[in-house]
């Protein structure tokens, strides 16, 4: 890494710190809309128990998502987005159709 790239990286880290401390406003924010997990599950025609097992999460986690107490993140969010887009194809990809 040359000096100019290293300097740019250091400046970015300093800027991130300032944003985190509230000293500077972020230039942009990314917000994700909430997934309606219950409607996604219902589109599959499965019970909470069956859907939780199918996507590999504890039943309590699925219930927390459906009640809005927690929100799915990472791979779980991606998987639920697949089910939202095409429930039948997502089930086939999981070999549970």
C-alpha positions in Angstrom: 0.0 0.0 0.0 1.5 3.3 -0.9 1.6 6.4 1.4 -1.4 8.2 -0.3 -3.7 5.1 0.1 -2.6 4.7 3.7 -3.2 8.4 4.5 -6.7 8.1 2.9 -7.4 5.0 5.0 -6.3 6.8 8.2 -8.5 9.8 7.3 -11.5 7.5 6.8 -11.0 5.9 10.2 -10.7 9.4 11.9 -13.9 10.5 10.1 -15.7 7.3 11.2 -14.7 8.0 14.8 -16.0 11.6 14.6 -19.3 10.4 13.2 -19.7 7.7 15.9 -19.0 10.3 18.6 -21.6 12.7 17.1 -19.0 15.3 16.1 -19.7 15.0 12.4 -22.8 14.0 10.4 -22.6 11.0 8.0 -22.8 11.8 4.4 -25.3 9.1 3.8 -27.3 6.5 5.8 -28.6 3.1 4.7 -31.9 2.1 6.1 -33.5 -1.3 5.6 -37.2 -1.6 5.7 -38.7 -4.0 8.2 -39.7 -7.4 6.9 -43.2 -8.6 7.6 -42.0 -12.0 8.7 -45.5 -13.2 9.5 -46.8 -12.5 6.1 -43.7 -14.1 4.5 -44.2 -17.3 6.6 -48.0 -17.3 5.8 -47.2 -17.1 2.1 -45.5 -20.5 2.5 -48.6 -22.0 4.1 -46.5 -23.3 7.0 -46.9 -23.1 10.8 -44.5 -21.2 12.9 -42.9 -24.4 14.0 -42.5 -25.8 10.5 -41.2 -22.5 9.0 -38.7 -22.1 11.8 -37.4 -25.6 11.3 -37.3 -25.1 7.5 -35.1 -21.9 7.8 -33.0 -23.2 10.6 -33.9 -20.9 13.5 -35.3 -21.5 16.9 -39.1 -21.1 17.2 -38.6 -18.4 19.8 -36.5 -16.4 17.3 -39.2 -16.6 14.7 -41.8 -15.5 17.2 -39.7 -12.6 18.2 -39.4 -11.5 14.6 -43.1 -11.8 14.0 -43.9 -9.8 17.1 -41.5 -7.1 16.2 -39.3 -7.6 19.3 -36.3 -8.4 17.1 -35.4 -8.1 13.5 -33.7 -10.6 11.3 -30.2 -9.7 10.1 -27.5 -11.1 7.9 -28.2 -14.4 6.3 -31.6 -14.8 7.9 -32.7 -11.5 6.4 -31.4 -12.6 3.0 -33.2 -15.9 3.2 -36.5 -14.2 4.3 -36.2 -11.8 1.4 -35.9 -14.8 -1.0 -39.1 -16.2 0.5 -40.8 -12.8 0.2 -39.8 -12.7 -3.5 -40.7 -16.2 -4.5 -41.8 -18.6 -1.7 -42.1 -21.7 -3.9 -38.6 -21.3 -5.5 -37.0 -20.6 -2.1 -38.6 -23.7 -0.7 -37.3 -25.7 -3.6 -33.8 -24.4 -3.1 -34.0 -25.6 0.5 -35.2 -29.0 -0.8 -38.4 -28.8 1.2 -41.0 -28.0 -1.5 
